[in-house]
Amino acid sequence: MSGTGADRSGHVVIVVGAGPAGMALAKKLADAGHEVIILNRDIKFGGLAEYGIFPSKLKLRGGLKKQYWEMLEQPNVQYFGNVSIGEGKDLTVENLRGLGASAIAFSIGAQGTKAIGVEGDSAQGVFHAKDVVYHFNRLPGFGDRPFDMGKHVAIIGVGDVMVDIAHWLIRYKKVERVTAIARRGPAERKYNPKEIRAVCSNMDLAGIAQEFARIKDRLTAVGQHADEVQAGMTAEFTKCESTGSPSKMGFRFLASPKRVLVDASNRVRALEMEDNKLELKGDDTAAVGLKRLYEFPVDSVVFAVGDRVDETVGLPYKNGVYVTNPNKTGNDPDDALFQAYDEKSGQTIDGVFLAGWARKASEGLVGIAKRDGDWCAEVIGRYLAARASRPRATMADVIAKLQAILKERKSQPVDLDGLRALEAVEKIHAGAPDAIGEFKFASNADMLAHIERGRR
Ligand SMILES: Cc1cc2nc3c(=O)[nH]c(=O)nc-3n(C[C@H](O)[C@H](O)[C@H](O)COP(=O)(O)OP(=O)(O)OC[C@H]3O[C@@H](n4cnc5c(N)ncnc54)[C@H](O)[C@@H]3O)c2cc1C
């Protein structure tokens, strides 16, 4: 069903965050005949599909963009980019709740970063993965900031984000060496074998063999066969893409960074690492420190150990996640998992929902975030159906109140026409020398100026 004309429900739902989860959620709600208002921090929609997925994955990004444009062009969807929700932002959560919409869904991703909290982790040359990823994807605020990586970069973590960062360091920064550092062993590596193709032509195979020899006894102790694990890992170095770079990439396993060691100007010079062994834990393994410390010289360190949500937004927060209703409903999908919950009052926050990485930080690829958005739409659909007879504000009322607040705060929201004007200018710049993949302006000010010019 398309949400046009007589089949409209009359319910207005606000979706905060236009990443893969929010866009899926908005589409389902719009298709079900609800009026949808999307508010998004970034001027452009897409979230990590625009500012996270590696810029050269043009096919994936292009396909998503096409779907998102189609959804935004539905008559019962209104887009407001460059609008952030949070304390001291364009609107607070309370402002939003006061607009009169029937429901609000937060699909704002996981904007915080996990830290392992080691001494020296604020030194020059220490970076969080998300900042680096935002930098090479040219998210305003990050695109034009210098990222001085030096010659030898340690990336803490062995997931797909590590591979993306290594890819950028090798192909575009052409650093001398990248070392991925793992608390556990090679059998517990987390990256997708297909992703490693982006960097496997730069693998230091001799160095990797030495690393396996160094940790062999510790793998044997938990019944892992080092030779087999090595053969399995290196067999994935197939269909390697050419990077045109002399950089070398290696791994350091069974190693926990304990301190970032700095020089006299507080610049990274090494990591102090502790050797680990593996212990069996059910079907899995755990890393256990051996209290053997050593120095590992590096010029910079990137922590790629996962994300957590932004606790400053004003949603109930605990231990890196927003709190959801602990009282399961038994529905499939379970409504409770998507309902924001106030532990103090022991009540759900009426009409407030969560989806995507805002609900489960770092959980899966775009397809998983999309499915979460779809599920959240189902839950919201049930919520609205149960409130069918309640009086409700119209789209025009909600938008009028929203615009009044944005005007008072001197916010500069960007609508669909603005996005079209921006896209037209970006296309003219495509192929600019500093653009990996598509061209992007590095600041909101540049984008807003071009949008203004494009409108005239
Ligand atoms: C480095 C990296 C590479 C990845 N590569 C791939 C890949 O190759 N293939 C793949 O399938 N998946 C990939 N993923 C995973 C994919 O990006 C995520 O699954 C997906 O983007 C999560 O969607 P989301 O909508 O929950 O959050 P996000 O994509 O983070 O979207 C959140 C949205 O909320 C907005 N927002 C944030 N805070 C606020 C606020 N306070 N107020 C208003 N709006 C706000 C943001 O502007 C953004 O538009 C990658 C992830 C990362 C980190």
Ligand as a Chemical Component Dictionary entry (heavy atoms), coordinates in Angstrom:
data_LIG
# 
_chem_comp.id                   LIG 
_chem_comp.type                 NON-POLYMER 
_chem_comp.pdbx_formal_charge   0 
_chem_comp.three_letter_code    LIG 
# 
loop_
_chem_comp_atom.comp_id 
_chem_comp_atom.atom_id 
_chem_comp_atom.alt_atom_id 
_chem_comp_atom.type_symbol 
_chem_comp_atom.charge 
_chem_comp_atom.model_Cartn_x 
_chem_comp_atom.model_Cartn_y 
_chem_comp_atom.model_Cartn_z 
_chem_comp_atom.pdbx_ordinal 
LIG C1  C1  C 0 33.409 1.697  9.396  1  
LIG C2  C2  C 0 32.166 0.970  9.048  2  
LIG C3  C3  C 0 32.088 0.324  7.816  3  
LIG C4  C4  C 0 30.933 -0.378 7.483  4  
LIG N1  N1  N 0 30.889 -0.998 6.277  5  
LIG C5  C5  C 0 29.786 -1.697 5.922  6  
LIG C6  C6  C 0 29.719 -2.350 4.660  7  
LIG O1  O1  O 0 30.671 -2.319 3.876  8  
LIG N2  N2  N 0 28.560 -3.016 4.341  9  
LIG C7  C7  C 0 27.489 -3.049 5.196  10 
LIG O2  O2  O 0 26.446 -3.653 4.853  11 
LIG N3  N3  N 0 27.528 -2.451 6.419  12 
LIG C8  C8  C 0 28.656 -1.776 6.793  13 
LIG N4  N4  N 0 28.704 -1.169 8.013  14 
LIG C9  C9  C 0 27.567 -1.301 8.944  15 
LIG C10 C10 C 0 26.436 -0.284 8.642  16 
LIG O3  O3  O 0 27.002 0.962  8.374  17 
LIG C11 C11 C 0 25.475 -0.248 9.840  18 
LIG O4  O4  O 0 24.889 -1.528 9.972  19 
LIG C12 C12 C 0 24.325 0.752  9.676  20 
LIG O5  O5  O 0 24.752 1.969  9.133  21 
LIG C13 C13 C 0 23.617 1.034  11.033 22 
LIG O6  O6  O 0 22.492 1.803  10.729 23 
LIG P1  P1  P 0 21.737 2.794  11.769 24 
LIG O7  O7  O 0 20.678 3.421  10.965 25 
LIG O8  O8  O 0 21.374 2.049  12.974 26 
LIG O9  O9  O 0 22.832 3.887  12.226 27 
LIG P2  P2  P 0 23.677 4.947  11.409 28 
LIG O10 O10 O 0 24.017 4.460  10.048 29 
LIG O11 O11 O 0 24.797 5.338  12.308 30 
LIG O12 O12 O 0 22.707 6.210  11.222 31 
LIG C14 C14 C 0 22.410 7.076  12.282 32 
LIG C15 C15 C 0 21.802 8.372  11.748 33 
LIG O13 O13 O 0 21.348 9.126  12.884 34 
LIG C16 C16 C 0 21.742 10.478 12.759 35 
LIG N5  N5  N 0 21.935 11.012 14.117 36 
LIG C17 C17 C 0 22.882 10.667 15.007 37 
LIG N6  N6  N 0 22.733 11.324 16.145 38 
LIG C18 C18 C 0 21.660 12.121 15.990 39 
LIG C19 C19 C 0 21.000 13.062 16.828 40 
LIG N7  N7  N 0 21.412 13.301 18.070 41 
LIG N8  N8  N 0 19.933 13.725 16.337 42 
LIG C20 C20 C 0 19.492 13.504 15.053 43 
LIG N9  N9  N 0 20.074 12.601 14.230 44 
LIG C21 C21 C 0 21.135 11.919 14.696 45 
LIG C22 C22 C 0 23.011 10.465 11.930 46 
LIG O14 O14 O 0 23.142 11.700 11.230 47 
LIG C23 C23 C 0 22.758 9.281  10.993 48 
LIG O15 O15 O 0 22.158 9.728  9.789  49 
LIG C24 C24 C 0 29.846 -0.445 8.393  50 
LIG C25 C25 C 0 29.930 0.223  9.630  51 
LIG C26 C26 C 0 31.074 0.927  9.951  52 
LIG C27 C27 C 0 31.172 1.622  11.285 53 
# 
loop_
_chem_comp_bond.comp_id 
_chem_comp_bond.atom_id_1 
_chem_comp_bond.atom_id_2 
_chem_comp_bond.value_order 
_chem_comp_bond.pdbx_ordinal 
LIG C1  C2  SING 1  
LIG C2  C3  SING 2  
LIG C2  C26 DOUB 3  
LIG C3  C4  DOUB 4  
LIG C4  N1  SING 5  
LIG C4  C24 SING 6  
LIG N1  C5  DOUB 7  
LIG C5  C6  SING 8  
LIG C5  C8  SING 9  
LIG C6  O1  DOUB 10 
LIG C6  N2  SING 11 
LIG N2  C7  SING 12 
LIG C7  O2  DOUB 13 
LIG C7  N3  SING 14 
LIG N3  C8  DOUB 15 
LIG C8  N4  SING 16 
LIG N4  C9  SING 17 
LIG N4  C24 SING 18 
LIG C9  C10 SING 19 
LIG C10 O3  SING 20 
LIG C10 C11 SING 21 
LIG C11 O4  SING 22 
LIG C11 C12 SING 23 
LIG C12 O5  SING 24 
LIG C12 C13 SING 25 
LIG C13 O6  SING 26 
LIG O6  P1  SING 27 
LIG P1  O7  DOUB 28 
LIG P1  O8  SING 29 
LIG P1  O9  SING 30 
LIG O9  P2  SING 31 
LIG P2  O10 DOUB 32 
LIG P2  O11 SING 33 
LIG P2  O12 SING 34 
LIG O12 C14 SING 35 
LIG C14 C15 SING 36 
LIG C15 O13 SING 37 
LIG C15 C23 SING 38 
LIG O13 C16 SING 39 
LIG C16 N5  SING 40 
LIG C16 C22 SING 41 
LIG N5  C17 SING 42 
LIG N5  C21 SING 43 
LIG C17 N6  DOUB 44 
LIG N6  C18 SING 45 
LIG C18 C19 SING 46 
LIG C18 C21 DOUB 47 
LIG C19 N7  SING 48 
LIG C19 N8  DOUB 49 
LIG N8  C20 SING 50 
LIG C20 N9  DOUB 51 
LIG N9  C21 SING 52 
LIG C22 O14 SING 53 
LIG C22 C23 SING 54 
LIG C23 O15 SING 55 
LIG C24 C25 DOUB 56 
LIG C25 C26 SING 57 
LIG C26 C27 SING 58 
# 
